[in-house]
Amino acid sequence: MQVALHDPARVLREVEAKRRILSRHARAPWPCHDLRDLASPYTAHPDFPARA
């Protein structure tokens, strides 16, 4: 894996972009398909909520 993928400045830009996406979806039915797609890489994490 390339070290450049973990550049702190790039990570901060990605976090900010995801925060903007979340803020645009604040009034949408939760969770919409877009937010489920953004969360999908984290489904194996033990703190990921189970779907009801």
The 8 nearest C-alpha neighbors of each residue, nearest first, counted from 0:
[[1, 2, 4, 3, 5, 6, 10, 7],
 [0, 2, 3, 4, 5, 6, 9, 7],
 [1, 3, 4, 5, 0, 6, 7, 9],
 [4, 2, 6, 5, 1, 0, 9, 7],
 [5, 3, 2, 6, 1, 0, 9, 10],
 [6, 4, 3, 2, 7, 10, 9, 1],
 [5, 7, 3, 9, 8, 4, 10, 2],
 [8, 6, 10, 9, 5, 11, 12, 4],
 [7, 9, 11, 10, 6, 12, 5, 13],
 [10, 8, 12, 6, 11, 7, 13, 5],
 [9, 11, 7, 13, 12, 8, 14, 6],
 [10, 12, 14, 8, 13, 9, 15, 7],
 [13, 11, 9, 15, 10, 14, 16, 8],
 [12, 14, 10, 16, 11, 15, 17, 9],
 [15, 13, 11, 17, 16, 12, 18, 10],
 [14, 16, 18, 12, 13, 17, 11, 19],
 [15, 17, 13, 19, 18, 14, 12, 20],
 [16, 18, 20, 14, 19, 15, 21, 13],
 [19, 17, 15, 21, 20, 16, 22, 14],
 [18, 20, 22, 16, 17, 21, 23, 15],
 [19, 21, 17, 23, 18, 22, 16, 24],
 [22, 20, 18, 24, 19, 23, 17, 25],
 [21, 23, 19, 25, 24, 20, 18, 26],
 [24, 22, 20, 21, 25, 19, 26, 27],
 [23, 25, 27, 21, 22, 26, 20, 31],
 [24, 26, 22, 23, 27, 21, 29, 28],
 [27, 25, 24, 28, 23, 29, 22, 21],
 [28, 26, 24, 25, 29, 31, 30, 23],
 [29, 27, 30, 31, 26, 24, 25, 32],
 [30, 28, 31, 27, 26, 25, 24, 34],
 [29, 31, 28, 34, 35, 32, 27, 33],
 [30, 32, 29, 34, 33, 28, 35, 27],
 [31, 33, 35, 34, 36, 30, 37, 29],
 [34, 32, 36, 35, 31, 37, 30, 38],
 [35, 33, 37, 36, 31, 32, 30, 38],
 [34, 36, 32, 38, 33, 37, 39, 31],
 [35, 37, 33, 39, 34, 38, 32, 40],
 [38, 36, 34, 35, 39, 33, 40, 17],
 [39, 37, 35, 36, 40, 41, 34, 42],
 [38, 40, 36, 41, 42, 37, 35, 34],
 [41, 39, 38, 42, 37, 43, 36, 44],
 [40, 42, 39, 44, 43, 38, 47, 37],
 [43, 41, 39, 44, 47, 40, 38, 45],
 [44, 42, 41, 45, 47, 40, 46, 39],
 [43, 45, 47, 41, 42, 46, 40, 48],
 [46, 44, 47, 43, 42, 48, 41, 49],
 [47, 45, 44, 48, 43, 42, 49, 41],
 [48, 46, 44, 45, 42, 49, 41, 43],
 [49, 47, 46, 50, 42, 45, 51, 44],
 [48, 50, 51, 47, 42, 46, 45, 43],
 [51, 49, 48, 47, 42, 30, 35, 39],
 [50, 49, 48, 30, 47, 29, 35, 42]]
